[in-house]
Amino acid sequence: MGDKAHTHPGAAGRAMAADHPASIRNVVLVGHSGSGKTTLVEALALTAGAVNRAGRVEDGGCVSDYDEIEHRQQRSVQLSLVPVEWDGIKINLLDTPGYADFVGELRAGLRAADAALFVVSASDGVDGSTRMVWEECAAVGMPRAIVITHLEAARADFEEMTRVCAEAFGADDPDAVLPLYLPLHGPEGPDGHMPVTGLVGLLTQKLFDYSTGERKESEPGEDQLPRMDEARDRLIEGIISESEDETLMDRYLGGEQVDVETLIKDLERAVARGVFFPVLAAAPAADGARQGIGTVELLELITRGFPTPLEREAPLVTTVDGKSRELAPCDPGGPLVAEVVKTSSDPYVGRVSLVRLFSGTLRPDETVHVSGHGLADRGHEDHDVDERIGALSTPFGKQQRPVTHAVAGDLASVAKLGRAETGDTLSAKDDPLLMTPWEMPDPLLPLAIQAHSKADEDKLSQGLARLVAEDPTMRLEQNQDTHQVVLWCLGEAHADVALERLRSRYGVQVDVVPHRVSLRETFANRSAGRGRHVKQSGGHGQYAICEIEVEPLPGGSGIEFVDKVVGGAVPRQFIPSVEKGVRAQAAKGVAAGYPLIDVRVTLLDGKAHSVDSSDAAFQTAGALALREAAADARIHLLEPVSEVSVLVGDDYVGAVMSDLSGRRGRVLGTEQVGNGRTLVRAEVPEIEIGRYAVDLRSLSHGTARFDRRYVRHEPMPPQVADRVRQQEREAS
């Protein structure tokens, strides 16, 4: 923002421990996949002296994408923390994946951060998912800035991309999205690329030349002044319009010159309040350079313009039994309240929990209370346990660098919390507290798996438990109807990473099998059946005969059993036995092996033997009677139907509704929800939406999301039922 001299302590090789929240900045980087977030983080670390060369620590490892899966997939798949130090301020840079399947990691980063850098590629622009995240940040007032990357690409245009960002992010006030610097380009190369060589500061009117590999300050040339003046006037007016000094605009319009320091201070306050969103530029450093282009300016903005943790409101906290508890904002001397924002497994130290402290101070070897509530639907049981933490450290690439303490507002890694899961709260053992988990997307893509071998089967349950403990956006289901183990994921890439982690991290090889939905059977018409179980084999025999009638009932009725036996044809003590046999057979199914529902079974008559009749005999007779009745009836297959609610941009409403109709869906209605979006509600058979999470993303270019809710089972069309039966026969 200014032109002051900067020093960096050469922090490579040592851990940074902040002693007060005022000396901490927590910043999350947001942007679509390929926008350059990880490259930018590594450039910032290089400029701050946290690494010895671009993106590398002493062991040669990368500071951000260091996981083997990330190397193989060539993309970020998890939240990474890279701490750097600049002008005595500890900056926790939270690098998040840009791919939609890993939005859970993004939301964890947003929870841990106090401000956001939106990274936009000049060659790709602003995608719909990035715009949605911006709106979420706006809803909670999170301060934001925009960094435009890939300016060296052919036909990249900083001014045009700034205009695009103002349209995408400045819907309420486009003049709140303005550049602080303009990039300078070198001569165009034979490939059409124009390398960025420096920046011009609009407030300071200084030129910062990076062409030699070091940032050098000079005065801009006469040919650059017209371009600067227009942008500078807009920037000054944008800053003054957000100034807390209401007289400043009148004085400026009256011709008074506003000094640069006043403008910078007003800019910093407006950024920290989340009402002004500066646009900056970043470009790769020259080979061997210590500073990437724009990195010094970004570090200045972060340290001087972004808020400290003290400026963030205290989170809502309750006791473990639900009573509200007031907290002072970010008090290192207050009660301990920390939240697990990421859980990972280290082959040497076991489970490692990355925590954000909101109150109190955390130290090694301290006993803390671990609370986890509200995620039972994801396979996370509520828990309240006391655990002794192991080492306290700061992550840096693959390394964990020990620290002596962590204060409110900071992030740190805690080792050996065997019960802690992502979203859990850490508090003092004598003052247990609980934070409400942040909103997490619902996993809607099913992945049915089975152990590859007997050895894998023995390790599968433990591996899956660890997997879902690390990732609350994944849900584990043991389906009692289909007898399948199902991992519900956010998308195909999310599922691929889950399988890879099971294999490489937990040594479990699994096979993916077709996912089956929970079908049901019912009678389409009235039918009668006779169950005869008579056996004589010398000694005590078996004798039971019963006659039943079966008739269909409305959906949701279940199994109704009626006794209409007269004259004691079936002794009273055996009538419950007939019902038990009928219900047992109904649970197994009568045609395709799916549970029978929505029928009334009436026991009309039967016969018994004074010696050979028994409970077991009448159970068998009841089951036989139901099977015989089914043999003479038309049996409908019933499929589950869900109500699907799709939130989609207006441009894609027609395509979404057409697609739902093609899935045998019934559109119930549409509703405008503002911001150019429509909510489409439809009832769709679940068998048709197994891959809807993937298909909808493709259909809407990543801008739509949906949820689903089971409503009922209803008869499956005959041609579809025939296809399902054929698939079942082939599978068996």
Number of C-alpha atoms within 10 A of each C-alpha: 23 16 14 7 6 10 12 14 13 17 19 18 15 13 19 20 21 21 16 18 21 16 20 26 27 28 25 27 28 28 28 24 18 18 24 23 29 24 19 23 24 25 28 28 32 27 29 27 22 30 25 18 19 25 23 19 21 12 9 12 16 20 25 27 25 15 16 11 18 15 12 8 12 10 16 24 24 25 22 27 27 20 25 30 26 24 16 14 19 22 25 23 25 27 29 30 27 26 20 20 21 24 23 25 25 25 20 23 28 25 16 26 24 24 28 24 24 24 29 28 23 26 18 14 19 22 15 17 20 22 18 15 18 20 15 13 17 15 9 9 16 22 23 28 25 24 27 24 27 23 24 22 17 16 12 18 16 20 15 12 21 24 16 15 22 20 15 20 22 18 13 9 13 17 17 26 25 27 24 24 27 21 24 17 15 13 11 12 10 7 8 12 17 19 22 26 22 27 26 22 22 21 21 19 19 17 24 25 20 22 17 14 17 17 20 12 15 11 11 16 8 7 8 12 12 10 10 18 13 11 18 23 12 15 23 21 18 21 26 23 18 20 19 11 10 11 10 17 20 11 12 14 10 9 9 11 9 14 10 14 13 12 19 19 16 20 28 22 21 24 27 24 18 20 19 26 27 24 25 25 28 26 24 23 24 18 10 10 19 19 23 26 30 29 25 20 20 20 22 19 20 26 22 22 26 27 25 22 26 21 15 17 12 16 17 12 18 17 14 17 9 10 10 13 12 10 18 15 18 27 22 21 12 15 19 25 29 30 28 27 27 27 25 19 17 12 9 6 11 13 20 26 26 25 25 26 28 31 25 20 21 27 17 18 14 14 18 23 22 28 25 26 18 14 16 11 10 19 16 19 12 12 14 19 14 18 19 17 18 18 21 26 26 25 20 25 22 16 15 18 18 18 19 13 17 27 26 29 31 32 29 27 24 25 24 18 19 14 16 27 27 24 29 28 30 29 26 19 17 10 13 23 27 28 22 16 18 12 12 16 18 18 21 23 22 24 25 20 18 16 18 14 12 9 12 18 15 12 16 20 14 12 19 21 13 17 24 21 23 22 22 24 24 26 25 21 18 13 14 9 15 13 11 19 21 21 24 21 25 24 23 16 17 22 19 15 17 19 22 17 19 20 15 12 14 19 15 24 21 19 11 13 13 11 16 18 17 18 22 24 27 30 23 17 16 16 20 21 23 21 24 21 19 16 13 10 7 6 6 11 15 19 23 27 25 28 23 27 19 23 19 18 18 9 15 12 12 14 18 16 18 14 16 11 19 11 8 11 14 24 17 11 10 19 19 16 20 30 22 20 23 25 23 17 22 22 18 14 20 22 18 18 15 20 22 27 25 19 25 20 22 19 23 17 19 21 16 21 15 8 10 16 22 18 18 17 24 32 26 24 27 32 25 23 28 27 22 17 23 23 15 13 19 15 18 21 27 23 21 19 22 21 21 24 20 22 22 23 21 15 12 16 20 10 14 20 20 12 15 23 15 12 17 12 23 17 18 12 11 16 11 14 12 10 10 10 19 20 20 21 23 19 23 24 23 25 17 15 21 17 16 18 22 18 15 22 16 12 15 18 13 18 21 24 17 19 16 19 12 14 12 15 21 19 19 19 12 11 9 11 16 13 11 15 15 12 11 13 10 8 8 6
